[in-house]
Amino acid sequence: MKKETIKISGMSCAACAARIEKKLNSLDGIRKASVNLTTEKANIAYQPGRVKVEEMISAIQTLGYSAENIGEIDNGRQIEQKELEIKVLRLLLLFSPA
């Protein structure tokens, strides 16, 4: 069992969230899918050998919503954050008294 979080854009009401949740739960290999309208995220427990994250995203997109893997988003943000930290440390080192 594995858990995944998917960011969903384009939902405007609870019916949208329910529609996506129903679609995800109908996929073979999905143990439980829960969609939160407020956070615009789907939390999914699934069996990796039976369903892929790409299939989940595709299922959401066929309903007319945008979807992307949070892990991919978070990884990009972590890299940007590390690069910023390195720049700050370089500046501090450059301008620190000897």
Contacts in CASP RR format, 6 or more apart in sequence:
PFRMAT RR
TARGET T0000
AUTHOR 0000-0000-0000
METHOD contacts of the structure
MODEL  1
MKKETIKISGMSCAACAARIEKKLNSLDGIRKASVNLTTEKANIAYQPGR
VKVEEMISAIQTLGYSAENIGEIDNGRQIEQKELEIKVLRLLLLFSPA
1 31 0 8 1.000
1 45 0 8 1.000
1 46 0 8 1.000
1 47 0 8 1.000
2 45 0 8 1.000
2 46 0 8 1.000
2 47 0 8 1.000
2 48 0 8 1.000
3 43 0 8 1.000
3 44 0 8 1.000
3 45 0 8 1.000
3 46 0 8 1.000
4 43 0 8 1.000
4 44 0 8 1.000
4 46 0 8 1.000
4 53 0 8 1.000
4 56 0 8 1.000
4 69 0 8 1.000
4 70 0 8 1.000
5 41 0 8 1.000
5 42 0 8 1.000
5 43 0 8 1.000
5 44 0 8 1.000
5 70 0 8 1.000
5 71 0 8 1.000
6 41 0 8 1.000
6 42 0 8 1.000
6 44 0 8 1.000
6 53 0 8 1.000
6 56 0 8 1.000
6 57 0 8 1.000
6 60 0 8 1.000
6 67 0 8 1.000
6 68 0 8 1.000
6 69 0 8 1.000
6 70 0 8 1.000
7 40 0 8 1.000
7 41 0 8 1.000
7 67 0 8 1.000
7 68 0 8 1.000
7 69 0 8 1.000
7 70 0 8 1.000
7 73 0 8 1.000
8 20 0 8 1.000
8 35 0 8 1.000
8 40 0 8 1.000
8 41 0 8 1.000
8 42 0 8 1.000
8 60 0 8 1.000
8 65 0 8 1.000
8 66 0 8 1.000
8 67 0 8 1.000
9 40 0 8 1.000
9 65 0 8 1.000
9 66 0 8 1.000
9 67 0 8 1.000
10 16 0 8 1.000
10 40 0 8 1.000
10 64 0 8 1.000
10 65 0 8 1.000
10 66 0 8 1.000
11 17 0 8 1.000
11 20 0 8 1.000
11 35 0 8 1.000
11 37 0 8 1.000
11 40 0 8 1.000
11 65 0 8 1.000
13 37 0 8 1.000
14 37 0 8 1.000
16 37 0 8 1.000
16 65 0 8 1.000
17 35 0 8 1.000
17 36 0 8 1.000
17 37 0 8 1.000
18 35 0 8 1.000
19 63 0 8 1.000
20 35 0 8 1.000
20 42 0 8 1.000
20 60 0 8 1.000
20 63 0 8 1.000
20 65 0 8 1.000
21 33 0 8 1.000
21 34 0 8 1.000
21 35 0 8 1.000
21 42 0 8 1.000
23 59 0 8 1.000
23 60 0 8 1.000
23 62 0 8 1.000
23 63 0 8 1.000
24 30 0 8 1.000
24 33 0 8 1.000
24 35 0 8 1.000
24 42 0 8 1.000
24 44 0 8 1.000
24 56 0 8 1.000
24 59 0 8 1.000
24 60 0 8 1.000
25 32 0 8 1.000
25 33 0 8 1.000
27 51 0 8 1.000
27 55 0 8 1.000
27 56 0 8 1.000
27 59 0 8 1.000
28 50 0 8 1.000
28 51 0 8 1.000
29 46 0 8 1.000
29 47 0 8 1.000
29 49 0 8 1.000
29 50 0 8 1.000
29 51 0 8 1.000
30 44 0 8 1.000
30 45 0 8 1.000
30 46 0 8 1.000
30 51 0 8 1.000
30 56 0 8 1.000
31 45 0 8 1.000
31 46 0 8 1.000
31 47 0 8 1.000
32 44 0 8 1.000
32 45 0 8 1.000
33 42 0 8 1.000
33 43 0 8 1.000
33 44 0 8 1.000
33 45 0 8 1.000
34 42 0 8 1.000
34 43 0 8 1.000
34 44 0 8 1.000
35 41 0 8 1.000
35 42 0 8 1.000
36 42 0 8 1.000
36 43 0 8 1.000
41 70 0 8 1.000
42 56 0 8 1.000
42 60 0 8 1.000
42 67 0 8 1.000
44 56 0 8 1.000
46 56 0 8 1.000
53 69 0 8 1.000
56 67 0 8 1.000
57 67 0 8 1.000
57 68 0 8 1.000
57 69 0 8 1.000
60 67 0 8 1.000
61 67 0 8 1.000
END
